[in-house]
C-alpha cells in the first residue's frame, strides 16, 4: 500500500513505540545532506518518559538516535517546504 506524499499517517495498526527498528538492510551511510533528518518522511514523536522517537513513515520504522544524521534509505525525498528553505525538524 503506497503512502501518499501529502498525508503521512501511519498505516500500521500498532503504536509507533512498537514499530521495528530500521537496520543496515534499510539504512545506509550517507556523507551528503541527504540524510534521514532532511527527508520528507522523517518525523519525531514524544515517546515514553518524553524521550523522542525518531521515525521513518515511508519504512514505518524507528531510527536509532544519531543514525538520522548519518544515514538515509533509497526512498529519500526532499519535501516541498525544504525546497523553499524551511526545515522545522532541522531548526
Backbone as numpy.savetxt, mean C-alpha at the origin, in Angstrom:
# Nx Ny Nz CAx CAy CAz Cx Cy Cz
-11.24 -10.61 -9.16 -12.09 -9.45 -9.16 -11.19 -8.21 -9.16
-11.11 -7.48 -10.29 -10.23 -6.31 -10.34 -10.75 -5.19 -9.44
-9.82 -4.42 -8.95 -10.14 -3.32 -8.05 -10.19 -2.03 -8.84
-11.32 -1.31 -8.86 -11.36 -0.05 -9.60 -10.43 0.97 -8.96
-9.79 1.80 -9.78 -8.86 2.78 -9.26 -9.55 3.88 -8.47
-10.83 4.13 -8.75 -11.51 5.24 -8.10 -11.95 4.91 -6.68
-12.14 3.63 -6.34 -12.59 3.25 -5.01 -11.67 2.18 -4.45
-11.10 2.45 -3.30 -10.15 1.52 -2.71 -10.76 0.86 -1.49
-11.87 0.21 -1.67 -12.51 -0.51 -0.58 -12.07 -1.96 -0.64
-11.62 -2.52 0.47 -11.16 -3.91 0.47 -12.27 -4.87 0.07
-11.93 -5.90 -0.70 -12.93 -6.90 -1.04 -12.76 -8.17 -0.22
-11.77 -8.20 0.66 -11.65 -9.33 1.59 -12.69 -9.17 2.68
-13.16 -10.27 3.19 -14.18 -10.26 4.24 -13.60 -10.03 5.63
-12.35 -10.45 5.86 -11.77 -10.32 7.19 -11.30 -8.89 7.45
-11.05 -8.61 8.71 -10.55 -7.29 9.11 -9.15 -7.07 8.53
-8.77 -5.82 8.35 -7.46 -5.50 7.81 -6.34 -6.09 8.66
-6.53 -6.15 9.97 -5.50 -6.72 10.86 -5.23 -8.19 10.54
-6.18 -8.87 9.91 -6.03 -10.29 9.59 -5.50 -10.54 8.18
-5.24 -9.49 7.42 -4.69 -9.68 6.08 -3.32 -10.34 6.18
-2.89 -11.06 5.15 -1.55 -11.67 5.17 -0.46 -10.62 4.96
0.73 -10.92 5.44 1.87 -10.04 5.23 2.42 -10.28 3.83
2.76 -9.21 3.13 3.35 -9.34 1.80 4.84 -9.66 1.95
5.33 -10.57 1.11 6.72 -10.99 1.22 7.45 -10.75 -0.10
8.64 -11.32 -0.25 9.45 -11.13 -1.45 8.81 -11.70 -2.70
7.80 -12.55 -2.55 7.09 -13.06 -3.73 6.28 -11.94 -4.38
5.89 -10.94 -3.60 5.09 -9.81 -4.11 5.93 -8.54 -4.18
6.65 -8.24 -3.12 7.44 -7.01 -3.05 8.85 -7.24 -3.54
9.40 -6.24 -4.20 10.79 -6.30 -4.65 11.47 -5.00 -4.28
12.76 -5.04 -4.08 13.51 -3.84 -3.71 13.46 -2.82 -4.84
13.40 -1.56 -4.44 13.34 -0.48 -5.42 14.28 0.63 -4.98
15.03 1.17 -5.91 15.94 2.28 -5.62 15.46 3.55 -6.29
14.19 3.63 -6.58 13.63 4.81 -7.22 12.54 5.38 -6.33
11.82 6.36 -6.80 10.71 6.91 -6.04 9.46 6.04 -6.17
9.54 5.01 -6.97 8.41 4.10 -7.15 8.44 3.04 -6.05
8.10 3.46 -4.84 8.04 2.57 -3.68 6.60 2.55 -3.18
6.31 1.62 -2.30 4.95 1.45 -1.79 4.35 2.76 -1.28
5.14 3.55 -0.57 4.62 4.77 0.03 4.09 5.76 -1.00
4.60 5.75 -2.21 4.16 6.68 -3.24 3.16 6.05 -4.20
2.70 4.86 -3.90 1.77 4.14 -4.78 0.32 4.53 -4.48
-0.50 4.51 -5.50 -1.93 4.80 -5.39 -2.64 3.85 -4.44
-2.17 2.64 -4.31 -2.84 1.61 -3.51 -2.36 1.55 -2.06
-1.36 2.36 -1.70 -0.82 2.35 -0.33 -1.74 3.13 0.60
-2.02 2.53 1.76 -2.81 3.19 2.80 -2.25 2.79 4.16
-2.52 3.61 5.15 -2.20 3.21 6.52 -3.48 3.34 7.34
-3.64 2.40 8.25 -4.84 2.29 9.08 -4.42 2.20 10.55
-5.24 2.74 11.43 -4.92 2.57 12.86 -5.10 1.11 13.25
-4.10 0.56 13.85 -4.16 -0.84 14.27 -4.34 -0.96 15.76
-4.16 -2.15 16.28 -4.26 -2.35 17.73 -3.25 -1.47 18.46
-3.66 -0.92 19.57 -2.82 -0.05 20.38 -2.29 1.15 19.60
-3.07 1.60 18.60 -2.76 2.79 17.78 -1.46 2.66 16.99
-0.98 1.47 16.77 0.18 1.25 15.91 -0.33 1.17 14.48
0.16 2.04 13.58 -0.38 2.05 12.21 -0.05 0.76 11.46
-1.02 0.30 10.70 -0.85 -0.84 9.81 -0.70 -0.30 8.40
0.38 -0.68 7.73 0.63 -0.25 6.37 0.05 -1.30 5.44
-0.78 -0.88 4.49 -1.49 -1.85 3.65 -1.34 -1.53 2.17
-1.48 -2.57 1.38 -1.56 -2.46 -0.07 -2.95 -2.96 -0.46
-3.77 -2.06 -0.97 -5.12 -2.45 -1.33 -5.17 -3.20 -2.66
-4.14 -3.10 -3.46 -4.09 -3.88 -4.69 -3.88 -5.35 -4.37
-2.90 -5.65 -3.51 -2.58 -7.03 -3.15 -3.32 -7.50 -1.91
-4.10 -6.61 -1.29 -4.87 -6.93 -0.09 -3.99 -7.57 0.97
-2.89 -6.88 1.30 -1.95 -7.41 2.29 -1.32 -6.31 3.12
-0.66 -6.73 4.19 0.04 -5.83 5.09 1.50 -5.69 4.64
2.06 -4.49 4.86 3.44 -4.22 4.50 4.21 -3.99 5.81
5.33 -4.66 5.97 6.15 -4.49 7.17 6.69 -3.06 7.23
6.77 -2.51 8.45 7.29 -1.16 8.62 8.70 -1.07 8.06
8.96 -0.07 7.29 10.25 0.12 6.63 10.25 -0.38 5.20
9.52 -1.45 4.94 9.45 -1.99 3.58 8.73 -1.02 2.63
7.84 -0.20 3.17 7.10 0.75 2.32 8.02 1.83 1.76
9.23 1.96 2.30 10.18 2.96 1.83 11.18 2.42 0.82
11.34 1.09 0.76 12.39 0.51 -0.09 11.87 -0.57 -1.03
10.54 -0.77 -1.08 9.98 -1.85 -1.90 8.82 -1.36 -2.75
8.54 -2.12 -3.78 7.35 -1.89 -4.61 6.95 -3.23 -5.22
5.81 -3.25 -5.88 5.37 -4.46 -6.58 5.16 -4.12 -8.05
4.83 -5.10 -8.83 4.64 -4.88 -10.27 3.38 -4.06 -10.55
2.50 -3.88 -9.55 1.27 -3.12 -9.76 1.38 -1.66 -9.37
2.60 -1.16 -9.10 2.77 0.24 -8.68 2.16 1.16 -9.71
1.38 2.11 -9.25 0.81 3.11 -10.15 0.75 4.45 -9.44
0.95 5.50 -10.19 0.95 6.84 -9.61 -0.48 7.35 -9.51
-0.79 7.99 -8.42 -2.11 8.54 -8.17 -2.25 9.88 -8.90
-3.47 10.23 -9.28 -3.74 11.50 -9.95 -3.33 12.67 -9.06
-3.62 12.58 -7.77 -3.24 13.66 -6.85 -1.73 13.82 -6.79
-1.00 12.73 -6.83 0.46 12.81 -6.79 1.01 13.37 -8.10
0.34 13.09 -9.21 0.77 13.65 -10.48 0.68 15.17 -10.43
-0.24 15.66 -9.62 -0.43 17.11 -9.47 0.40 17.68 -8.33
1.14 16.85 -7.61 2.04 17.33 -6.58 1.56 17.19 -5.16
0.56 16.36 -4.88 0.06 16.21 -3.52 0.15 14.77 -3.11
0.84 14.48 -2.00 1.00 13.11 -1.49 0.79 13.13 0.01
-0.47 13.03 0.49 -0.72 13.14 1.93 -0.02 12.08 2.76
0.17 10.86 2.26 0.83 9.82 3.03 2.31 10.11 3.20
2.89 10.85 2.27 4.32 11.15 2.33 4.60 12.49 2.99
3.58 13.21 3.35 3.76 14.56 3.91 4.31 14.51 5.32
